[in-house]
Amino acid sequence: MLDDCPRQIVNTRLSYELRMPFGYWEAKDEKDDLDAEIETKFRRGYLRLTAAAKLRDTLCGVVEFPILNMRISSIGLSRHVLLHPGRIGGVAVIGALLLNSCGGGGGVGSTTPPSPVTPPARLVSTASTFTAGCGGVPDSGTLYTNAEVEPYVAINPANPNNLIGTWQQDRWSNGGSQGIAVGFSTNAGATWTTRALPVSRCGGGNATNGGDYERASDPWVTISPDGTAYQLSLALSGTIFTILQPGSRSAMLVSRSADGGRSWGATTTLIQDRELAFNDKGSITADPTDLQSQYVYAVWDRLTTDNRGPAMFARTGNGGTTWEAARAIYDPGVNNQTLGNVIAVLPDGTLIDFFTQINAGNNAFFAVIRSTDKGASWSAPVRVADFLGIGTLDPDTGAAIRDSGFLGQISVGPQPRGQLFVVWQDARFSSGARDGIAFARSDDGGLTWSSPPVRVNADPAVQALVPSVNARADGTIGVSYYDMRSNTADGATLPVDYWLARSRDGVTWNESRIAAPFDLNIAPLAPGDFLGDYQSLASAGANFFPFYVRTNSLDPGNRTDVFFTPVNVPVGGTAEAGLVARMAEAVTAPLMAPEYKQKVQEAIVRKLEQRVPGWAARVQAGSRPQP
């Protein structure tokens, strides 16, 4: 009978070549109880075949794994499990394909990429402790109480069981939130304790402790080698839509914790401006190469009334006791600006500031500047790649979504090479039809960058958004992102999933689903459905740690929460469940049709307006020739 069966070659692409939505393969000792093993997997959440799949009763064939040098001679469909124990060198091998029909996946012959099993998520955020009117001024805009957005997480290098996360709490529709929350865990994320930071009035800020502001935004956290944590927040008053106007204030505030996030000292003000400048989109990085834990770096952009947006920098060289005065380290010139500055530190101590440069003609590109003296001096910019994204829209209604837009993320690979990896949204893979996730790398400390970038997201037919990147200690690269492959024809909802793609070489990617479909239309409008300009991805040992926001169904009083999902991938191996192997797609910068170029320019203006209302029009007016 086997001679009549078709031969199927897998070569690490099991789910595509067998056309099955799920595949789990592992080696078993011949004494193992295979039935018990399968039932154990079902109890752990592995999906069963649904009636809608309607697969034929028997599938037979020869499956070859040239890379792994193993062969399974036949496969039989039984009890919703494709199972045949084969023998390789005295070791029993079981292949269990657990099937379902969800997410567009069909039975045999389906070409739709599979939807992997979703690992259990751990809730991080709790109910808001902020009271109505705690900002001390009349409300303006819509307040989304209990809505958490824009999370970031760090792992304590002195104690990997200690994690500290931070996020916006109670988002406003027209800029910022009522305050900033932090959460800490001492058991590797199993449980969390949360509290508010005194960086706004709602969080307990006042004139005495330096937190006398109406709102706060853009939280970021980092931890030094000795375990000291630093949190950076943008604090603002006068509301974001009156920036550069009388009565407006903005500041970059640093909070410090010496006990794993349990308590935080008084804030340190790195910079404060009134109507002459607006500070925006900061990040903070403790120097992992400084074993004395003295150096920490903060960067952000500063928009000024003369239409400039330089990259600003401040540092401490004594563990946060004092901070040097903030200063510009790169100014792209009048009517241009930087945005999304993030510092990464190479194993040799070189600082890399990765940012987006946005020019007056509504074009943008990603770049880095370098410092070999801990930020005392900086190089000229090195161009990484052009930004060719068009932004994400609700595919049913056309409504704009507030995504990461032209903001990228960066991570450093392990010693000794310390490669740099960056990700961002980009539409070049579809010639301007939709945004995907772009990936580029540098193997020489940021001096040169791979080109063309490659596409990471597995399904090129749907929009993908808000990527994060992290490189594990063994060199495995992780990229997390949302996409819309679960969307339906129901225009009242917008289901999205959250994914983690992994690669050892930046070419072949294995993808797992982190969050099952949830309705993005429930998210706060700020403006556009908003989960944050960024999410977060960390790693330790064999684990990746996505730290992200998703919506809660049908609960307008608690639209979003922060979640933490450990994803265990054996060092040097691949995930047991939900594996989708594919080769990344590299696409050169296209010859841009006028329509595509126009869409990119419109996306830049739209994102600027979402972030800082009125700024794009101000810059465009300033760049026009004067009569």
C-alpha angles and dihedrals in degrees: 000000000000090000089065094053122098117252115239125196117206108174092179093315097096101150095046098046095044090039091226123143094223136026131178120179129178141151119255134188112249089243093059117113100239095192090053091048091054093048090050089056091050090053089051090058104267107153125250128218113274124215090246091067091069095187121178115266096248133034116184133175145110117280116197127194104194093179094049093035095226133127134197111200100205142357126210128195111230135153091355090303129103101221139170123149110216130180127238115176092333094311119116115231124203125192114193118185109191109194140199138163101229128119095026094301112141134186129270110345097026114139095192112117111250127254107231125220113280115235118223115276125216119220112233107172126070136199114302118263093198119112129218112275094013090137089071097233135084113280118262120184127004119309117213103202114206091014111134120192141166104031129189131184138194132191120223107244089203092053117016091195088067114083127174124197133180136191146161113276122209102002123220121218094229103044142320129002137263089263150321124274129199129199129194133194129195096186103060094274100310091122133010138205117205137198140162124257120229093238093112135031092255090056093050098272120151140158092277099054096036097249102104097136134122097226143008137206148163100051120195132172136195136174128215123225090262092054099258110144128213125194124195124201137176108229120194144174132190088046124268096270091066097052115146087022130110111282097025122124133179132180143173110231128191123203123192132207125188097180106061096277098307093116135013130206129226116300123260116218111222094181138349126192134178126199095325095069142011122214116212148174105008133181134188130212130189112212106250092193093057101088090184088062095225103125125074124162132206126191135179141145125263120207114205138194090250088062100256130134111189126177108257125208137192130171143183121216097184105056097275098308089120135000128215118242114277115256140174114260098178130018116187092196139254116334090013130094146183122232138181097026112187126173121217122184122219120219090257091056097257112148119225119196108198117194147146120253114209117194132203093254089064095255125125141188139182120247143166134215122200136216125191095182102059094270101314091118135010138208128237114274122278114210114234104180142321118264108240101165124132099196128244127283134187099265091215102044104020091232114153118250120212102235133155089282110174094357115112133191131222137202135181124230123228128277141312098028100027098198118194122233125193133182136188143154114277137166099202091102090067097033090252100317098114142346121264132173116277124202130194133169142198123210096185105056097277098307092115132014136210115261134229101030117232130234114246103180111095100218110057093182095072136054119266125195150175103028126194127190136203133169116217122222092257092054098260110144120219126196122183125192146148124249140178104232090121094055117128136200090264103110092195092069136044111201115198132176131211117228141189118208119192133194139173094201108020089248108074114047132194115202133204128181111240101180125027117231116300131175111263090191089073091064119105116272110239085164104312124007103315132196094155141293085261143010125202140248125186134168142202128176110327094342134095114200115207109195109191150140127249132172129257115232120250096346111118089176092060107027099165143014137189117248136190122205121183111210113197116207116172112245107266091006142083134253116281094220137044096013120171113176120195141148116256117245119236117202126182120227102283127234092260116231113220090251092055093047090050091051091052092050092048090050091053092051091046093051093047090051091049091052102037114010113220097015097101092051090047093053093045091051090048092051095053117100111261118236 
